[in-house]
C-alpha cells in the first residue's frame, strides 16, 4: 500500500487528521518530551539566556514532516529557569525570515523589556532586554506577540515555559526534580493538512471563534505517555492553545491537589477533580499515583450550563469546548519512590484593599458578527473591540500613575468567553457578577475567564516601573481575537 493510500485509510484528509477512535486506541504511544532546562550562563553576577528563534521541521505524524518554528530547537523552546533576585539578560536572536517578538507572559518587567508588539526583532537582529527578577515563584511562559501575527507564530511553535524559583518554594516539600516529579505540560490543539503541515486559518469561523484543532500536542508530543517513578508528581499545566479551553481531569475520576495559579503558589492546597483553564492560564497540580496503576489525563467538555459556554449563533458556528480529549497517558512504574506529604500551608498572599484603589476602569469586550474579516487571515481587522475600539499602536488608551492601585471592571458583551490578560504584573480577582470568586481564583492571576454576559472585577498595583513612552498591553488571549482588534495599551508613568 502506498503512503498516500495508507493515510487515506486511517482518515487523514485535506481538512485535518481524523483518526478513528479504534485506530487511536491501537497506535503506539510516544514518550512525553520534556523541554530541556535553560538556566543561563552567569558572568559578573548577570545571568544570560541565549535564545534563537528559528525555522525547523518536526515529525508529529509518522512519515510526515511539519514546517515549524521554535526557540533553540525545531518546535517550542527550552524551559527557562529563573531565580528571584537574579539580574538577567535574555539575548534573543531572530534567525527567522520574518519579524517576531518574545513576550515574557506573567513576568513583572519594565515596559521596554516586556516583548510586546512594540519590541519588534527584525530578521537577523538581536534584542537583549535586562531586568531583575522580583516576584514570587511560579509557572510562566514566553511566546510571540507580533502585531496581527501572534496567533500564526504561536501556532507554528514560538513558545516555551518559564519556571521562577524563590527561597520559599525551594523550602516547601513539593515535588521539584525537573523532568522526574516536576513536569511541564504545554498543552495545545492543532489541525494538520494531508502533507503534514499545520492547517492554520481556513475560514471565517476560524477567526471568529478562534482556531480549534482536532489533535492534541503535549510538549510537542502526539499521543504522549509519561511513566512516573515517584508516588507524587507535580504537573505544571499551561494552556498554550490559540482558542480552546481545557477542562483537566483524570479518566478514573481521581482527586488531585491544586497548589498554584497563574502568578504562583496558593495559600493552601485545593482538592479537586477537575480544573478549567482558558488559553494562557496556568495551574500547578500534585497528583498521587500507585505502582503499576495507569490512568489518563483528559480534557472533558465544559460542564453543562457552564457560564463559560458559547451561546447563540456563535455556538452554531463551532462546537467550541464541548469535546473530550485524551491528553496524556500515565503509566506508573512497578515500584515507586515515596514522596513527602503535601504541606498544609503554601504561601501568604497579602490582599489588596479596594478602598485603596485610585480609580475604577470599566472595559467592555464585544464582537461584530459580519463577514468583514474574510480573507484577512490575521492581517488585522475590525470585528473585535474593547470599549468599541480596535487595537491602534498609535493610541495609548490609559495612562496610569506609578505605585497606584486600580480596579478594572471587565464586562463581556458577546456570545463567547474571552480570557482577559493584562501585562505588567499579577492581579487579584475581587468578584464575578458581584459574587466572591471561587477558591481556585483566590490566588494571583494575570488572565481571567469572562463568560458571555459576565462582569469580573480585579484589583492590581502598578508598581516599580515607569515609562511614559513605552506601553504595556491588555487583550483577549484567544489569539485570533487579539490579532484582529481585541487589544489595547497603557503606560505607567
N, C-alpha and C positions, 0 to 999 in steps of 0.2 A: 504494500500500500504506500502511495506517495505521501510526503509530509502534508501536502495540501489536502488530500482526501482524508488523512488521519485527523487533521484539525477540524475539518467539517464534521467528521463522525462524532467528535466529542463536543460539538456545539460552539466552536469558535467562528463567529460570523463577523462581517464588517462592522456590525453595531457594537460588538463587545465580546468578552469572553464569557460564555454561558455554559458552564459545565453542569450537567445534571447532578442532583444530589447523590445518585448512586456512583457516578464517576468520581465525585469529590471524596466520597467515603473510602474508596479503594486506592486513591492516588497516594504517592509517598509523601510523608511529612518532611519538612525541611528544618534543620536545626535553627533555632532563633538566632539571628545575627545580633551580636552585641557591639554597638559602635565603640571604637577604641577610645580610651581616655586621652584627653589632651590637657596636661597640667601646666603647659607653658615652660619657658626657659627663664630662669632668674638671673638677671645681670644687674649689678649695682642697685639691688633692692627693688627692681622693677621686674614684673613677670610678663613676658611677651608670648603671645599666642600667634603663631603664623598660620594663616588661613588662605586657601586658594580656591576661588570659585572657578570651576572647570567643567567642560563638557565630558561626557562619558557614554558608555554603553553597558547596560545591565541586563542579565538574563533572569527575568522574573518567571517567564514561562519557558519550560524546557524546549530548547531548539530555536528560540526566538530572541533576538536582541532588541532592547528598547532604548532609543536615544534618551539620555538623561543628563542632568546636571547635578553637581554636588559640591561639597567642600572637602578638599584634600582626598577625595575619592569619587567614584562614579555616581553615587546616589546618596543623598543625605550627607551629614558631616559628622565629625567626631563629637563626643560629649566633652564640653569644656568644664573643667573642674576649677571653680573659683573659690577663694577663701576670703572671708570678711577681713578687712583691713589691708588687703594687698593693693599695691599700686600696679595697675595692669595696663598693658597696651595690646590692642587687638589689631594686628598687622594684616590687613585684608588685601589680597592681590586679585584683581579681576582678570582672569585668563579667558573669559568668555568673549564672544564676538558681538556682544550687546551690553548696554548699560545694566547695572544692577545696584542694589544697596543691601546692607545687612543690618537688621534691627534686633536689638537685644531685648526681647519681649519680657516685660516684667521687671527689668533691672532699673534701679534708680540711678540715673546717669545725667550728666549735663546735656543740654539740648543738642549741642554740636556733635556729641558722641552717640546720639540716640539711634542713628541709622534709618531715619525716616526718609520720605520722598525727596527731601532737600539735600541729603548727603549722598549724591549720586557718585558712583565709581565708574568712570569711563572705561571702555575696553583697554586693557593693558596697564591701567593705572592702579595705584595703591591708595588705601585710606587707612590711617592708623590712629584711631581715637584712643585717648588715655583718660583714666579716671581711677579713683579709689573706691573699692568695693565697700559699701556702707549700708548694709541691710541684713536682715536675718536670713538664716539658711532656708533653702527651698529649692524647688524644681522650676526652672525657667526654660526658655528656648530662644533660638535665633532663626531668622528667616528673611527672605527678600521682602522689601517694602517699596518696590519700584512703582511709581505712579502709573496707574492703568494696567500694570503687568504683574502685580503681586501674585494674583491667582495662577497665572500661567507658569511663573518661575517656581513658585512653591510646589505646584502640581508636578513639575518635572524634577523636583528633588532638592531645591535650595533651602534646606532647613536642617536643624540639629538641636540637641538638648544641651541645657546648661544646668549643672548641679553646683549650688552655692553652699559652702560649709562654714560653720562657725563653732566656737567652743561649746556652746550649749548643745547643739545637735551631736557633736562628737562625744559628749559625755553620756548621752542617753543610750540605754540598751536597746537601740533599734538596729535591725539588720543594716549593715553598712559596708559589706565587702562587695565592691562593684563587680558585676558580672557573675557573682556567685549567689548571694542572697539579697543584693540590692540591684534591681533590674530595671533599666529604662525600657518603656514600651511606647514607641512613637506610632500611633495608630492612624492609618489613612485608608480611604477607599479610593479605588482607581478604576478606570474603564480603559480597555485595550482595543485596538484595531486588530484586524486579522494578521497584519505583518508584525505585530508585537509592539508597535508604537502606542504611546498614550493617545487616547481619544479625548481631547480636551473639549472646548466648546463646539457643539454641533448644531444647536438650535436655540431659538429664543428662550425656551424654557430653562436651558442650562444657565442662563444669566439670571432670569427672574427668580428661580428657586435656589440658585447656586448649583454647582456641579456635583451630582451624586454618581458614584461608581458602583460597580457590581462585584468587584474583587477587593479583598482586604489585604493590606500590607502592614506588617508589624515590624518596625525597624528595617523596612525594605524587604521583608521575607514574606513570601506567599505560603499559605498552609503551614504556618510555623508551629514548632513543638519546642517546649522548654522542659528540661529534666532537673528538678530541684535536688539538692543534696543536703538541705537543712530543713528542719521542721517548720520554720517560718521564713517567708520571703517577703521583702518589701518591693512592691511594683510601683514605679513612678509612671503614672498614666498621663499621657499627653494626647489630647485630641488634636491632631495636626491635619485633619480633613479640611477641605475647602468649604464644605457646607453641611456635612452630615453630623447630626447629634448621635452620640453613642450612649446607650443605657447599659453600663457594665454590670455583669452578674456572672454567676457560675451555673453550669448546667445541672449540678446536683443541689442547687439552692443553698449552698453553704454560706455561713456568715463570715464576714471579714471586717477588719478594723480600718477605718479611715483615720489617718494621722496628720494629713496636711491638705491645705487648699492651694490656690494659685500662688499666694505670697509666702507660704511657709507653714510651719507646724501649727496645729490647732492646740487649744488649751488642754484637751484630753482626747483620748481615742474615742471614736464614734462607731458603735457596732451597727452594721447594716448588711442587707442582702443585695442591694442594687445601688447604682450611682449614675446619675445623668450628667454627662459632660458635653457641652456645646463646643464648636470649634474654638480653639486656643485655650480652653480651660484645662487645668491640671489638677491632679489629686494624687496623693501617696496613700497606698493601702498596704496593710500587712495581712498576709493570708497564711493560715496554718495547714500543713499537709501531713498525711500519714504515708509511711513507706508503701510503695507499690500500689497506691490507690489513685488512679488517674482521674482527671476532671478536665473541663474545658472552660476557659474564659470566653464568654459570649457577649453579644450585644442584643438586647431584647427590643422589640417595638416599644415606642413610648407607651406608658400606661394609659389605659382607656380613660378618656376625659382629661388628659393632661393639659394644663394651662399652656404648655409649650407646643401643642399640636397645631399644624397648619389648618386653616379654615377656608371655607367658601371656594371660590374658583381657583385659588392657589392650590388647594388640596387636590382638585381635579387635574391640575397641570402636572403634578408629580406625586407619587405615593409618599414621598417625604421620608419621615423617620419611623415608618411602621413595618420595617423589615427586620428579620432575625439573621444574625451572622455568627458563625464560629470565628473567634479571633485568635485564640492561642490554645493549643492542646498542651496539657501539663501532665507529665508522666514522672512522678517522683521515683527516686532510686529505691532499691530494695532495702537499703539501710541509710538512715538519715541522721546527720549530726544534730544534736539537741540545741535549740536556740533559747536565749533568755526570754523570760516573760516580758510582756509589754509593760512599760511604766504606766501608772495611772494618771500622772500629770506630765504634760509635754512642754508647754510654754505658757508664759503670761503675756496676754495681748492687751496693752492699755487701750481703753476705749476712748475715742474722740467724743467730745461733748457737743451736741447740736447747738447749744446756746453760744458756743464759741465761733460759730460759722459767721463769716463776714457777709456772705451773700448766698442766696439760693438761685441756681441757674436752672432754667426749665428748657429741656430739649425734647422735640417730638420727632420720632422716626417714621417716615412714610414712604410709600411706593406708588408709582403710576403704573397702570396695567396695560398701557398701549404697546404698540409694536415698534416704538421708536428706536430700540436698540438693535433690531435685527441687522446683522451684517457688521456691527462694530467690533464684536469679539474682543472686548477688553480695551478698546482704544479710547474709552471714556464716553460716558453717556449721561442722560438726564432723567432716568427713571427712578432714582433713589435719592432721598432727601433727608436732611436734618434741619428742622425749622424752615422747611420749604426751600432750602438752598442745596445745591450740589457743590462738591468739592472744588475749590478755586485756590491754587497755590498763591495767588496774589492777594488773597483775603485772609487776614488774621481775625478769626471770629471772636476770640476773647483775649483780653489782656489781664492777667492775674497778678496780684501783688505777692511777692515772695514772703514766705512764712505765715501766710494766712490759711485759715480753714474754710472750706466751702462745702455746701451741699449741692449735689447735682440730682435733679429730678428728671428721669427719663421716661417718656411715655411712648408706647408703640401703637401707632395709628395705622397698622397694616394687618394683613391676614396671616402672617407667619412670624415665628420667633426670630429675634435678632440678638446675637451675642454682642453686647456693647463693651468695647475695650477702650481704655484711656492710657496714654503713655505718661511718663514721668515718675509714677510711684504706685503704691497699693492703696486701696480704699477699704472702707468698712460699710457693709450694707445696713441701712437703718430700717427699712421696711419695704415690703412688697404688697402693693394695693392696700396700704395702710396697716398691714399686719407685720409683726416681727418676722424676720427671716427664719427659715428652718435651720436646724443645728448645723448642717453641712455648709451653710453660708455665713456662719458667725466668724470665720477666720478672715485673713487678709486676702483680698481679691483684686485682680486687675481686669477681669472680664465677668459680666453678669448676663444671664439669660433673661430676656424680656419678651414674654409671650404676647400674642395678639391681644390688644386692648389693655395690657398691663401698664402700671406705673411703678417704677422702682426708684427709691431714693438711696443715695450713698453719700458718705462724708469722707473728705480727703484733705490732707495737709500738703500744701505746695511749698516745700522747704529745700534749703541748701543751695539750689542752683538758680541763678537768674541770668537771663539773656534776652534783651528786648528785640534782638534781630533774628533769632532762630526759634522756630516753633516746634512744639510737640503736637502729636495727632490724637484724635479721638474718632472712633469709627465702628461700624458693624464689622465683625470678624468673619462673616460669610464673605469670602474674598472677592467673589464676583460682584457683590453689592458694594464693597469698598472700592473696587476698581471702577465702578460706574456711578459714583457720586455720593455714597453714604459715608462721608468723612468730612471732618473739619479740623481746624488747628487753633492752638492757643500758645501764647507766650507767658513766661513767668518773669516778672520784671522787678 
